[in-house]
Every structure is written in structure tokens, then in C-alpha cells.
Amino acid sequence: MITVLGATGNVGSQVVRELRATGTPVRAVARTIGRIDGAEPWPGDMGDTAFLRRAFDGADAAFVLLPLDATTPGYAASQARLGSSVVTALREAGVPRVVALSSLGAEVPGGPDLSVTGYLGSLHEQEARLATLDARVTAVRPGMFLESFLQAAEAMRAHGVHADSIDPHVALPMVATRDVGRAAAAALLAPSAPGIVEVPGPADRTVPEVVAALGPALGLPDLSYVRLPDAEMEQVLQQAGMPADTARLHVAMNRAFNAGRVRAHDPRGDATGTLTVEEWAAGVAS
Ligand SMILES: NC(=O)c1ccc[n+]([C@@H]2O[C@H](COP(=O)([O-])OP(=O)(O)OC[C@H]3O[C@@H](n4cnc5c(N)ncnc54)[C@H](OP(=O)(O)O)[C@@H]3O)[C@@H](O)[C@H]2O)c1
């Protein structure tokens, strides 16, 4: 039996789908979760260590992640609290095999106030916590999720542009979460897997290229990309309701992208992911 955290999310839902397809028994964890064919729903909060320990009890393996809630103030503290809860519960339940969703760039220490890589600094800290377990741990390190662009769809519709602080000429590892889930499920089912699995997507792509593919799919054929100055981007995010610390971390992460700090280290291998930006956008359109 495999316990899957974040089972209704972008990646976790794909992990559940892949495991169910192989007939593997699954416990599917999220705060709100209904019936899933072939999986046991386990509703609960991963900040509740006793609940998580029960969800992990008897599991042969677990898929774990740190949910990113950009609307919660105190991002770093909240990530540390959830991350510690997950690792304590894994340790107490004695789960022997763990596959953790992380990110490219998680190998870089976050520095003071996570100023070096923004959000990704919390994943660096979580990988360090997981390394203290007496378990076989694989960190799945994907590139930027293509689905993350959909979070801005409402603003794109309202303003006719996509605004961010990533330099337009910077090509980044971009990957569909379908491919991330597949790589994580493959690692869970493999008799042995490396400690790090990079999932950078089939090719590095720029933000304007993604916007050019996504615009028509959203019915916005003229959608263009606007690179805002860092300070202005922070303000825009705060005006949209993001707490100040989270807006600062978003822009810090973008600075790390612009500086080339978030990149794949291994040549693209088996786990790289195959869905191109254009194929993914066609799926959004349909
Ligand atoms: N966006 C990117 O480009 C990118 C790139 C690389 C890595 N990542 C990493 O990927 C992770 C996010 O993965 P994702 O996009 O698959 O997540 P997601 O779609 O946001 O889903 C989060 C899942 O976790 C559950 N959840 C949230 N808070 C919970 C809590 N307190 N207790 C129990 N369950 C909870 C949610 O369900 P409920 O709300 O019902 O609980 C949902 O199932 C983050 O760690 C992020 O840093 C993201």
C-alpha cells in the first residue's frame, strides 16, 4: 500500500491515477477528498502529525509534498511546520520508501529570509529534513509547472497580458504536471531509484513562448508577455491579495530563474517528461 499526500492536486492526482492503473492499493490524503475509484480516501490536515502517522501506518511507500499556499502569511514558517510534521510522521510510522516532490533549484540553500531562491528555499530545507530519515528517499525535482500559468488566467483575461518578472529571453525547464506525476509514480514502483530524479520537461522554453501557446487556448489570441520590474511585480502581487512576504519570495525565485540558478544538472534522461508546451496548451483548449 502506498500513501499519497496532496492526492487531489496537480501532481498527487496524477500519482494516484498511475498507481491505480497498476492495481497498487492507495491511501489518498487531502483535507477535502471524496470517493476515488480504487483508492481509500483519507481526509485530514498534514499539519496534524498524529493523523498523518495513521495515514502512513503500514505503508510500503509514501509520496509526500509541501503544499504551496501563496495566500497564507508567514510562508516560510508554515512550510517548516508542515514539513516537520510530514517527516516526524514518516519516522514514527517507519515508512521504508519515500518519494518527495521537490524542485529543480532545491539543491541551492535558500539563504537569509529565503532571498536566494524564494519559495524553493523551503524545498531545500525539506530535502534536508527528509535526509534524516532511516528510509530510501527520492527527491523528484521538476522544472516550472506549465499549470502554474493557469493560476494567472483570470488576470490574463482581465488585462490581455501576462505579467511577471522573469526575463523574456530566459529559457527555463518547463514541464506538465502529468509528466511529473508519472515520474514520481515510476520512482515509487521501481525496485530501486536514485536519490534525485530530475524532471525538466522535454525542452527549456521561455515565458513568451508559453504565453504564445496558451493565449489562443484560452481564447486570447493576442495575449502577450510583459516583464515588470521586480518592485512593481511585488506590488502587483500584493494588490492581487498575496501577503507581502510571499510576493517577495515569488520575485526572489524569479531572480534565481533569471540568474540561471534553477536548472537541470543531468542530461535529459528517461524521466524528463515528453509533453511539449504546444501539446499541453492544446489540452487546455480542449
Ligand atoms: N508550481 C510550480 O511551478 C512548481 C514547480 C516545482 C515544484 N513545485 C512544488 O510542487 C508542490 C505543489 O504541488 P501541486 O501543484 O501538485 O500542488 P497543488 O495542486 O497545489 O495541490 C496541493 C494538494 O495538497 C492538498 N493540501 C493542501 N494543504 C494541505 C494540508 N494542510 N493538509 C493536507 N493536504 C493539503 C490539497 O488538497 P486540500 O486543499 O483539499 O487539502 C491538494 O491535494 C509545491 O511544493 C511546489 O513548491 C511547484
The ligand as a Tripos MOL2 file, in Angstrom:
@<TRIPOS>MOLECULE
LIG
   48    52     1     0     0
SMALL
NO_CHARGES

@<TRIPOS>ATOM
      1 N1          4.2360   25.4570   -9.4540 N.am      1 LIG1
      2 C1          5.4200   25.1050   -9.9290 C.2       1 LIG1
      3 O1          5.8490   25.5730  -10.9950 O.2       1 LIG1
      4 C2          6.2830   24.1330   -9.1580 C.ar      1 LIG1
      5 C3          7.4730   23.6920   -9.7040 C.ar      1 LIG1
      6 C4          8.2600   22.7960   -8.9770 C.ar      1 LIG1
      7 C5          7.8320   22.3200   -7.7440 C.ar      1 LIG1
      8 N2          6.6510   22.7820   -7.2390 N.ar      1 LIG1
      9 C6          6.2250   22.2940   -5.9220 C.3       1 LIG1
     10 O2          5.0950   21.4560   -6.0900 O.3       1 LIG1
     11 C7          4.3310   21.4730   -4.8880 C.3       1 LIG1
     12 C8          2.8640   21.7010   -5.2100 C.3       1 LIG1
     13 O3          2.3960   20.5820   -5.9490 O.3       1 LIG1
     14 P1          0.9850   20.6220   -6.7030 P.3       1 LIG1
     15 O4          0.9950   21.7470   -7.6950 O.co2     1 LIG1
     16 O5          0.6830   19.2440   -7.1550 O.co2     1 LIG1
     17 O6          0.0260   21.0270   -5.5060 O.3       1 LIG1
     18 P2         -1.4840   21.5600   -5.6140 P.3       1 LIG1
     19 O7         -2.0700   21.2990   -6.9620 O.co2     1 LIG1
     20 O8         -1.4950   22.9370   -5.0690 O.co2     1 LIG1
     21 O9         -2.2270   20.5870   -4.5910 O.3       1 LIG1
     22 C9         -1.9900   20.5930   -3.2060 C.3       1 LIG1
     23 C10        -2.5780   19.3140   -2.6420 C.3       1 LIG1
     24 O10        -2.2720   19.2480   -1.2610 O.3       1 LIG1
     25 C11        -3.5030   19.2270   -0.5030 C.3       1 LIG1
     26 N3         -3.2590   20.0410    0.6990 N.ar      1 LIG1
     27 C12        -3.0050   21.3740    0.7610 C.ar      1 LIG1
     28 N4         -2.8130   21.7530    2.0210 N.ar      1 LIG1
     29 C13        -2.9610   20.6350    2.7900 C.ar      1 LIG1
     30 C14        -2.8850   20.3670    4.1760 C.ar      1 LIG1
     31 N5         -2.6270   21.3490    5.0650 N.pl3     1 LIG1
     32 N6         -3.1010   19.1050    4.6030 N.ar      1 LIG1
     33 C15        -3.3790   18.1010    3.7350 C.ar      1 LIG1
     34 N7         -3.4420   18.2820    2.4050 N.ar      1 LIG1
     35 C16        -3.2360   19.5410    1.9330 C.ar      1 LIG1
     36 C17        -4.5590   19.8230   -1.4260 C.3       1 LIG1
     37 O11        -5.8680   19.3780   -1.1280 O.3       1 LIG1
     38 P3         -6.7550   20.1480    0.0050 P.3       1 LIG1
     39 O12        -6.6530   21.6140   -0.2950 O.co2     1 LIG1
     40 O13        -8.1350   19.5850   -0.1170 O.co2     1 LIG1
     41 O14        -6.1340   19.8040    1.2990 O.co2     1 LIG1
     42 C18        -4.0920   19.2250   -2.7570 C.3       1 LIG1
     43 O15        -4.4650   17.8730   -2.8560 O.3       1 LIG1
     44 C19         4.9160   22.5730   -4.0200 C.3       1 LIG1
     45 O16         5.7740   22.0090   -3.0530 O.3       1 LIG1
     46 C20         5.7250   23.3930   -5.0010 C.3       1 LIG1
     47 O17         6.7880   24.0910   -4.3940 O.3       1 LIG1
     48 C21         5.8620   23.6440   -7.9210 C.ar      1 LIG1
@<TRIPOS>BOND
     1     1     2 1
     2     2     3 2
     3     2     4 1
     4     4     5 ar
     5     4    48 ar
     6     5     6 ar
     7     6     7 ar
     8     7     8 ar
     9     8     9 1
    10     8    48 ar
    11     9    10 1
    12     9    46 1
    13    10    11 1
    14    11    12 1
    15    11    44 1
    16    12    13 1
    17    13    14 1
    18    14    15 2
    19    14    16 1
    20    14    17 1
    21    17    18 1
    22    18    19 2
    23    18    20 1
    24    18    21 1
    25    21    22 1
    26    22    23 1
    27    23    24 1
    28    23    42 1
    29    24    25 1
    30    25    26 1
    31    25    36 1
    32    26    27 ar
    33    26    35 ar
    34    27    28 ar
    35    28    29 ar
    36    29    30 ar
    37    29    35 ar
    38    30    31 1
    39    30    32 ar
    40    32    33 ar
    41    33    34 ar
    42    34    35 ar
    43    36    37 1
    44    36    42 1
    45    37    38 1
    46    38    39 2
    47    38    40 1
    48    38    41 1
    49    42    43 1
    50    44    45 1
    51    44    46 1
    52    46    47 1
@<TRIPOS>SUBSTRUCTURE
     1 LIG1         1 GROUP 0 **** ****
